[in-house]
Amino acid sequence: MARRCAWLRANLRSKDGMPRCLVPVLLALGTFLLLLPTSQVHAQVEPEQVLEQEEEGSDSSELAEILADLRARPLDINRATVAELQQLPWISPLLAAKIVAFRRLRGRIQNIEELLEVPEIDDALLETIAEYLLVVPPAPALWWGEARLRASGRLERSRGFRTGAYPGSPLKSYARLKWGVGNHVTGGALVEKDAGEQRLDDYGNYFVSASLPSLSTQVVLGHYQMEAGQGLVLWSPYGHGKGSEPAVAAVRKARGLRPYSSATEYGGLRGVAVETMLGPFAVTALASDLPLDATLDEDGMVTSFYESGYHRTATEQAKRRVVRERLAGGRLAYGDNPLFKAGITWYASEFDRAVDPPDSLRRRFVFRGKHNSVAGMDLGISFASARFFAEGARSASGGVAAVAGILVEIPRAKVVAHYRHYDKDFYNRHALPFASSTGVANNEQGFYLGAQWRVRPGTRVAFYYDTSKRPWRTYSFPMPTGAEDGLAQVEQRLVRGVVALLRLRYARNNDLVTWIAPPSRDVSVVAQRSRLAARAQLQYDPVKSISLRGRVERSHVVLRPVGSPFLPERKSHGLLLSQELVARFAQRLQCQFRVVLFDTDDYESRIYAYESDLPGVLTNRLFAGRGSSWYLLVRARVGRAVFLGAKFTSTYYDDRETVGSGLDETEGPLSRTLSVQIDVGH
Amino acid sequence: MHYTRRFAERCGMLLVLLLAAERAFPAFERLTVGARPVGMAGAYVGLAQGPEALLINPAGIATASGITGSAFYGRPFGLKELDASGVSLFYPLRYGGIGGAVRLFGRSPYQEQVFSLGAGMVVLPHLYVGATAHLYHLRIASYGSASTAGADLGVLMNVTYNVRWGVVVSNLNRPRIGDCREQLPQVLATGVSVTPAPPLVVTVDVHKDVRYPAEVRIGAAYRPVAPLALRCGLQTNPGRFAAGVGLWAGIVRMDYAVSHHYDLGLTHSVSLTVGIE
């Protein structure tokens, strides 16, 4: 108890004895919870086929948060704009424009089923999007509010905590508050702490947003994000990855100016932003002053930006907010007509410390100096069933980036073709265009082709193929290289309530791999990695409240040394079996249980699996080695305004005596995690 | 208990044979019990009928239509040291059923005993869930004995009138036994049974023990006439095939099965079942 009190005091007071901003935040949160009006809180499972992104390292919860917010406050179908409608992952920019055009023609949509008259919308799609749309929105409340508190942690203590290298508590905490007055003013605040960090407000953001309908103007103060064009100039930290929705993966769907309330620490801007309509033109002005994490050298210069968000050890804390980026920019867009949009976006930024990484071949084209600016132009034209989109941008270094593509959407089918070209000296840390590696917008040329086809009711086919090359060496690979990957998937409803899915995924790239060469010495060789993953899945929903899903996934990896004829190729295999049961009881309680058995030869043949989690959390688990795992997720609604959630995960590794590595290593083969969350209000 | 010595002192023939099968021999390995499942090469998770369901997929307990008892005996690979025997009993209830079983494996100096209690419930007209609690007791002459408990969970679904899907997780709680905390097998198995025509049933299972490669099992049962059933099946990892026959005489059923392991030879099993199914 005394230790807890001491820890609490340490978190409530800074070194000079002054209370930290945590105190007012917690006080405001407590007051808010007491004053909340009652309303219904939803507790639904997010659609896995959309949330699942199997790209390595993709674990952004942004999409989960977007969908959770949309479910809590559905769009008014009679007022929603193209930008708002295309927030839904299943709706392309072209379809969003067609829905708006249909609404204008109809005058007013009285029943959600009327959307079936849009040729591209069938029963299955309507059933999917219906819960995010409203025909008759509820009368605007005088004010609304919602709060979310989440705490999670591993039950085993890692080496970092045992040795004192992590001085903070092992708990990961998250608190978010959102409120609104009428339909025009919203606000929010978020504080977050990772396990091992000392401050409950290690990361925080806040915003106030006001829309003035009489002036057609929106103002955001605090943290905000700007999404424009295809992500070459300004974008949020989230963008679709390559997955089972291939026809929307390559098309960036800009949401424009929005408050930023994500826990992703390296995204967003902070300052003031104004967007106003001047006739058919939308004008946006941005100003931002944001502290960033970075590694400094002895001279105080930035050698690299640090984007993991962890501030646990003394080394990590030394990187916290040591450089500021001041940014000013804007956007001028013509877009009153959803069938034609064009815009110019630009920004100029200045760092208060010079960025000067060590000079080497691998860093030949990275950003150096204090100043950067990026300007770009984007275009979107829809005609008949096709939409052409393009964007080009240039950074201060002279590097150019460009994307161009066409999306064809006819009833039951979508096809997208996308070309990208990013110069090796194009530098923009605010870009997130479609690329082979998430967030990397330079030194790449590539072509992507994706298609989805509803062959008939109950049968869906999806396919994509992506090929890319890197003309200059990357940070980790010492020569120009190329890569390709593809997916083919068939989803078939066998009988009522039973859906089978078969998926093949292939990827090929070159990498530096450690090889044991005779006589027993490790050498680093260039190897071509070919990876094939096959998945078979059967889902059975005997009634709406119960769902069972079984999955078998197999991975096969071949590493072939390039230019080393005396080294044999290496093969490895992986297998994952899982079974899941979801049960919902009277709209108040939902339980989800999954058992996984995994067996992979090594890390190369690892298998990723999306895992349901608490609202607003996206978990993409990596399974490597041999063992079993299970989790139990419970979500319950208490009364009309309180929603509780808890998740317990237990993983046992049959082939290890420790789990993790370095300071995160725990003793024993067991890894257990407990998370709890409370949502209040809506 | 020092298990390295313990295993070294176990039957030498047993070790040689099992190493030939490319598998170590853990305590309480999930052997298929009952001549009916053995005759279908253990591909029984998606069918789970009869008292054997208690030890294969506990959700099958919920499908019991009457009080049923069964006794089984098997001699794996013709070795009396590996004798497997046991009894199981079903008792139907309004919303499912309960059951119990006692299973023995081996003889002195090494013997495993498993006492099981299970319950199955009809969640929906076509959806059954079940759970079994096991008490594992291991006795080794001159070394003493040890016990632990495990739990199985099973689900059985009549997807259509002729397709049934079953899933079972055995030893979900990852039990360990003895002073050296030896891990008992944990298996996830899923299987589908298809009845293309009433006299014919075809089953396909995938079994994955955490420590070993996945096994695929395929089985079939055919009843040309009401009192007679013919069965066959094959299994991978280790490769084996099986065949069996069942005879009905009123409320009594007699089953016999033989399975062939490529390296270890034949296993004979018999079962006697009394009850109303």
Interface residues (C-beta under 8 A of the other chain):
Chain A: L494 V495 G497 V498 L538 Y540 P542 V543 I546 L548 G550 V552 L575 L577 S578 Q579 L581 V595 V596 L597 D599 R626 G627 S628 W630 Y652 D654
Chain B: V123 L124 H126 L127 V155 M157 V159 T160 W165 V167 V169 L172 R174 Q183 Q186 V187 L188 T190 V206 K208 V210 R211 P213 A214
